[in-house]
Amino acid sequence: MSATVETLAGLERCITLNLNPAEIETEVGKRLQQMSKKVKLDGFRPGKAPAKVVAQRYGNEIRGEVLGDALQKEFVDAIRANQLDVAGYPRFEPAGEGVFKATFEVYPVVTVGDVGQIKVTRPVVEVADADVERTLDVLRKQRVQYHAVDRASENGDRVHIDYQGKIDGEPFQGGEAKDFPLVLGEGRTLPDFEGGLVGMKAGETKTFDVTFPADYFAKELAGKTASFEATMKSVHAANLPEVDDAFAASLGIREGGPAKLREEVASNLSREAKRRIQTRLKEQIMDGLLAITPFDVPKNLVEMETRSLMEHAVSDLKARGMKEQDIKLGAQTFEPQAKRRVALSLLLNGFASANNVTADEDKVRAKVDEFAQSYEEPSEVVAWYYQDASRLREVQAMVVEDNVVEMVLQRAQVTDEPITLETLMGKA
């Protein structure tokens, strides 16, 4: 048996495999003989069915197995002999008596370009006291309590209203509600609608007009003006908790009070800022590496990654309650992302291999500890990672990426850009 290799377009290769039909038939006979000794067929005792009957029943199945095994062995021997690094799976096609063609792709040789050409803008952020106070305000609003007041409504109040809207004197679908709760100023409804409710006291009724935007989601209402009659049922003022020991305790800070709480908030903000900066740097560097390193991406791997992304998306939508028949997703939706992911994986592997970039144990543990810090029981999270080799490999891959980013940053054209934390959080 021998094999010849042909180079096709791009990464495609074709191996011609020559099998010996006599050897195939001999092996088929051996397997059928072995099977006839134990197979059970209707009308015969186990192992007593005539060889001809067994061959009629199982001959095609056994021949397919023998042929598949022979092709696989011959293919593996051929790619080893020719030192081919196969990407994905081969496609076997008959090409004559005992002759088969195996078409497949090989991994590209990735030679990273000059990283000195890469331009990177690195955000520089300092967590200020104002950032801490802004975060505390968010935490306070998440724990807001409301109490009834006997005054006109203001922005920030929670109100309950009855209302009915009409267009050209006729009610419209969705234009009526009873005891509807609304926090004024939150923007849950149209500004004109909320604005019409400001200044009303409980028990008052008011009529006001609201014009729906031209791009309103309900097309039948877009651009039209409705007249609303609203009755204020109740007005409740917001009562934000003070930043005191009790507030700190409600957030898990048992000792140290507000000072310790502010320290924890600042630490969390710094950690989040670091993560977002790293993400933005990594995106710029990956884009830069792809730009300076052109290479063909195996279509087979892109197809596999596309299927994986699509299956994950479908699974996620089903978990959210969507019915499978209602999910309309095509491969084209995921192909660009799949191609980028495959390309980056090949590129990172190539760069890491060429520059001896590895994931040393200390950095892996530091990364795990970093993940664990945002949980109440960090030690349990650390143990969770180290209990499963696959989880740890994911962290190791992240560390390799971080090391690549760090190495490229040392050679790239880096410009520091001081920005506020608020800007970073809004753009990252």
Summary of the structure (lengths in Angstrom):
residues: 428
radius of gyration: 33.8
end to end distance: 58.6
largest distance: 99.1
contacts: 1166
relative contact order: 0.11
helix: 50%
strand: 21%
